[in-house]
Amino acid sequence: MGTRPLFSPLSPGDGAAILVADFQPLTAAPRLSRLVADAAAGHPVYQVDPRGALSGDRRFAALPELAEETADLFRAAAAPDRPVFVVGHCSAAALTLRIAGALAGEREVTAILVQPTWPGTDHVTERFAEFQGKLGLGDLPCPDLDGDPGSCIAEMEQLMSEGLAGLAARLGLSKPPLAFSELLVSYRSWLAFLLACRNDRPVPVPPGEVAISVLTDEPGFVLPGSAPGRCRITPPPPADRPDAVTPELAKHVLDRVHGH
């Protein structure tokens, strides 16, 4: 897997800038940021990878910290008067709103939330249990999510590392191969980001000058912490799963950019 940067340019252009906060799936499926960059002729597109920022020695970072770092990197990369669309996929919604809020007042800012989700305690504990199952561990209790978040992630990592060592032994290997280590980092970074989202409550709603557009098929969607009508809500293209990433979804995102 390797350490990936928090912020990366994907395509150049002279139009409004597009920041896409998304993740590399645990499969070979495409990323929304890459599909948007491929189709966004004339727009500079940047990828915001919060899991990448947590894939090295940095085990945990709170969402406000990640948002301010992203905003600083964007300011250094983009023209100061350029409008920006901050796009967030699924659980990147809260981070997207924080980035949009950090840039508000400096330039025209629009947040686009794509099938937004708001990870909480149940989501973190369920993913930890799922990853334990994939590593052949027993149903170990989840570490205390209300304690120090860095210590919590370190404890999760230790438990998963022990599970990988046991899995390697069952396979007759003297030590876990590199692929196992990469899997551990992938699981750990997912849990660290989900914990950051869970700890970032209430949901940060940016100031009124930030326009918010939402692509969701959730009936009666209302942005948590805001009044009905705060967001422009439109349905995404039909898909097999709510979290599916397709060229059609990227086109719908760009339609929101061009229609603003």
FENQUIWO-V979037 format. One record per residue. N is the residue number from 1. RES is the residue in three letters. PHI is phi in degrees with one decimal (* if undefined). Layout:
n->N res->RES phi->PHI
n->N res->RES phi->PHI
This chain:
n->1 res->MET phi->*
n->2 res->GLY phi->74.3
n->3 res->THR phi->-77.9
n->4 res->ARG phi->-115.4
n->5 res->PRO phi->-72.8
n->6 res->LEU phi->-69.1
n->7 res->PHE phi->-135.8
n->8 res->SER phi->-139.8
n->9 res->PRO phi->-75.4
n->10 res->LEU phi->-110.5
n->11 res->SER phi->-152.6
n->12 res->PRO phi->-88.2
n->13 res->GLY phi->165.7
n->14 res->ASP phi->-107.0
n->15 res->GLY phi->-85.7
n->16 res->ALA phi->-60.1
n->17 res->ALA phi->-79.7
n->18 res->ILE phi->-127.7
n->19 res->LEU phi->-104.0
n->20 res->VAL phi->-119.0
n->21 res->ALA phi->-92.4
n->22 res->ASP phi->-153.6
n->23 res->PHE phi->-136.9
n->24 res->GLN phi->-77.2
n->25 res->PRO phi->-62.4
n->26 res->LEU phi->-79.2
n->27 res->THR phi->-131.6
n->28 res->ALA phi->-87.2
n->29 res->ALA phi->-62.8
n->30 res->PRO phi->-71.0
n->31 res->ARG phi->-93.9
n->32 res->LEU phi->-60.5
n->33 res->SER phi->-59.3
n->34 res->ARG phi->-68.7
n->35 res->LEU phi->-65.4
n->36 res->VAL phi->-64.7
n->37 res->ALA phi->-61.6
n->38 res->ASP phi->-64.6
n->39 res->ALA phi->-105.3
n->40 res->ALA phi->-92.5
n->41 res->ALA phi->-59.2
n->42 res->GLY phi->89.0
n->43 res->HIS phi->-108.2
n->44 res->PRO phi->-70.4
n->45 res->VAL phi->-118.6
n->46 res->TYR phi->-123.2
n->47 res->GLN phi->-98.6
n->48 res->VAL phi->-109.1
n->49 res->ASP phi->-119.1
n->50 res->PRO phi->-62.2
n->51 res->ARG phi->-68.2
n->52 res->GLY phi->-60.6
n->53 res->ALA phi->-66.5
n->54 res->LEU phi->-108.0
n->55 res->SER phi->-97.8
n->56 res->GLY phi->-110.4
n->57 res->ASP phi->-72.7
n->58 res->ARG phi->-80.0
n->59 res->ARG phi->-86.6
n->60 res->PHE phi->-152.5
n->61 res->ALA phi->-149.8
n->62 res->ALA phi->-71.7
n->63 res->LEU phi->-59.1
n->64 res->PRO phi->-58.5
n->65 res->GLU phi->-64.7
n->66 res->LEU phi->-63.7
n->67 res->ALA phi->-66.6
n->68 res->GLU phi->-66.2
n->69 res->GLU phi->-62.9
n->70 res->THR phi->-62.6
n->71 res->ALA phi->-60.4
n->72 res->ASP phi->-63.4
n->73 res->LEU phi->-65.9
n->74 res->PHE phi->-67.2
n->75 res->ARG phi->-58.0
n->76 res->ALA phi->-73.8
n->77 res->ALA phi->-99.8
n->78 res->ALA phi->-115.3
n->79 res->ALA phi->-60.0
n->80 res->PRO phi->-65.5
n->81 res->ASP phi->-101.2
n->82 res->ARG phi->-82.2
n->83 res->PRO phi->-60.3
n->84 res->VAL phi->-137.3
n->85 res->PHE phi->-110.2
n->86 res->VAL phi->-103.5
n->87 res->VAL phi->-105.5
n->88 res->GLY phi->-127.6
n->89 res->HIS phi->-102.5
n->90 res->CYS phi->53.8
n->91 res->SER phi->-73.9
n->92 res->ALA phi->-81.9
n->93 res->ALA phi->-58.6
n->94 res->ALA phi->-64.8
n->95 res->LEU phi->-61.8
n->96 res->THR phi->-59.4
n->97 res->LEU phi->-64.4
n->98 res->ARG phi->-68.1
n->99 res->ILE phi->-62.8
n->100 res->ALA phi->-59.6
n->101 res->GLY phi->-64.4
n->102 res->ALA phi->-66.9
n->103 res->LEU phi->-92.9
n->104 res->ALA phi->-62.3
n->105 res->GLY phi->89.8
n->106 res->GLU phi->-92.9
n->107 res->ARG phi->-162.0
n->108 res->GLU phi->-72.4
n->109 res->VAL phi->-128.0
n->110 res->THR phi->-128.4
n->111 res->ALA phi->-100.3
n->112 res->ILE phi->-120.0
n->113 res->LEU phi->-101.3
n->114 res->VAL phi->-108.7
n->115 res->GLN phi->45.7
n->116 res->PRO phi->-65.0
n->117 res->THR phi->-131.7
n->118 res->TRP phi->-128.0
n->119 res->PRO phi->-56.9
n->120 res->GLY phi->-124.4
n->121 res->THR phi->-59.0
n->122 res->ASP phi->-59.8
n->123 res->HIS phi->-63.5
n->124 res->VAL phi->-64.0
n->125 res->THR phi->-66.7
n->126 res->GLU phi->-66.6
n->127 res->ARG phi->-66.7
n->128 res->PHE phi->-62.7
n->129 res->ALA phi->-64.3
n->130 res->GLU phi->-61.8
n->131 res->PHE phi->-67.7
n->132 res->GLN phi->-59.0
n->133 res->GLY phi->-60.9
n->134 res->LYS phi->-67.4
n->135 res->LEU phi->-94.2
n->136 res->GLY phi->77.5
n->137 res->LEU phi->-82.5
n->138 res->GLY phi->-75.0
n->139 res->ASP phi->-82.5
n->140 res->LEU phi->-78.6
n->141 res->PRO phi->-66.1
n->142 res->CYS phi->-72.5
n->143 res->PRO phi->-58.1
n->144 res->ASP phi->-64.7
n->145 res->LEU phi->-76.5
n->146 res->ASP phi->-93.6
n->147 res->GLY phi->-85.0
n->148 res->ASP phi->-61.3
n->149 res->PRO phi->-64.8
n->150 res->GLY phi->-63.9
n->151 res->SER phi->-67.6
n->152 res->CYS phi->-61.6
n->153 res->ILE phi->-66.4
n->154 res->ALA phi->-62.3
n->155 res->GLU phi->-68.4
n->156 res->MET phi->-59.6
n->157 res->GLU phi->-62.2
n->158 res->GLN phi->-63.8
n->159 res->LEU phi->-63.3
n->160 res->MET phi->-68.9
n->161 res->SER phi->-63.5
n->162 res->GLU phi->-64.9
n->163 res->GLY phi->-65.1
n->164 res->LEU phi->-66.4
n->165 res->ALA phi->-62.7
n->166 res->GLY phi->-65.7
n->167 res->LEU phi->-63.7
n->168 res->ALA phi->-62.4
n->169 res->ALA phi->-63.8
n->170 res->ARG phi->-65.6
n->171 res->LEU phi->-87.6
n->172 res->GLY phi->79.2
n->173 res->LEU phi->-97.2
n->174 res->SER phi->-72.8
n->175 res->LYS phi->-155.2
n->176 res->PRO phi->-62.2
n->177 res->PRO phi->-70.9
n->178 res->LEU phi->-57.3
n->179 res->ALA phi->-59.2
n->180 res->PHE phi->-66.8
n->181 res->SER phi->-64.2
n->182 res->GLU phi->-65.5
n->183 res->LEU phi->-63.8
n->184 res->LEU phi->-61.4
n->185 res->VAL phi->-62.6
n->186 res->SER phi->-61.5
n->187 res->TYR phi->-63.6
n->188 res->ARG phi->-63.0
n->189 res->SER phi->-66.6
n->190 res->TRP phi->-59.5
n->191 res->LEU phi->-64.5
n->192 res->ALA phi->-64.4
n->193 res->PHE phi->-70.5
n->194 res->LEU phi->-61.8
n->195 res->LEU phi->-65.7
n->196 res->ALA phi->-62.0
n->197 res->CYS phi->-65.3
n->198 res->ARG phi->-61.7
n->199 res->ASN phi->-79.5
n->200 res->ASP phi->-94.0
n->201 res->ARG phi->-119.9
n->202 res->PRO phi->-70.7
n->203 res->VAL phi->-59.7
n->204 res->PRO phi->-75.3
n->205 res->VAL phi->-97.8
n->206 res->PRO phi->-68.5
n->207 res->PRO phi->-62.1
n->208 res->GLY phi->-61.5
n->209 res->GLU phi->-72.6
n->210 res->VAL phi->-86.7
n->211 res->ALA phi->-74.3
n->212 res->ILE phi->-127.8
n->213 res->SER phi->-118.0
n->214 res->VAL phi->-127.5
n->215 res->LEU phi->-102.0
n->216 res->THR phi->-152.1
n->217 res->ASP phi->-106.8
n->218 res->GLU phi->-75.3
n->219 res->PRO phi->-62.0
n->220 res->GLY phi->64.8
n->221 res->PHE phi->-56.9
n->222 res->VAL phi->-133.8
n->223 res->LEU phi->-61.9
n->224 res->PRO phi->-54.0
n->225 res->GLY phi->82.8
n->226 res->SER phi->-129.4
n->227 res->ALA phi->-81.6
n->228 res->PRO phi->-56.4
n->229 res->GLY phi->93.1
n->230 res->ARG phi->-65.7
n->231 res->CYS phi->-114.2
n->232 res->ARG phi->-87.6
n->233 res->ILE phi->-113.1
n->234 res->THR phi->-136.9
n->235 res->PRO phi->-77.5
n->236 res->PRO phi->-77.7
n->237 res->PRO phi->-67.3
n->238 res->PRO phi->-58.3
n->239 res->ALA phi->-152.1
n->240 res->ASP phi->-67.3
n->241 res->ARG phi->-135.8
n->242 res->PRO phi->-60.2
n->243 res->ASP phi->-94.5
n->244 res->ALA phi->-66.9
n->245 res->VAL phi->-110.9
n->246 res->THR phi->-136.3
n->247 res->PRO phi->-57.9
n->248 res->GLU phi->-65.2
n->249 res->LEU phi->-65.3
n->250 res->ALA phi->-60.0
n->251 res->LYS phi->-63.6
n->252 res->HIS phi->-63.0
n->253 res->VAL phi->-61.5
n->254 res->LEU phi->-66.7
n->255 res->ASP phi->-61.4
n->256 res->ARG phi->-67.9
n->257 res->VAL phi->-66.0
n->258 res->HIS phi->-71.7
n->259 res->GLY phi->-88.7
n->260 res->HIS phi->-69.1
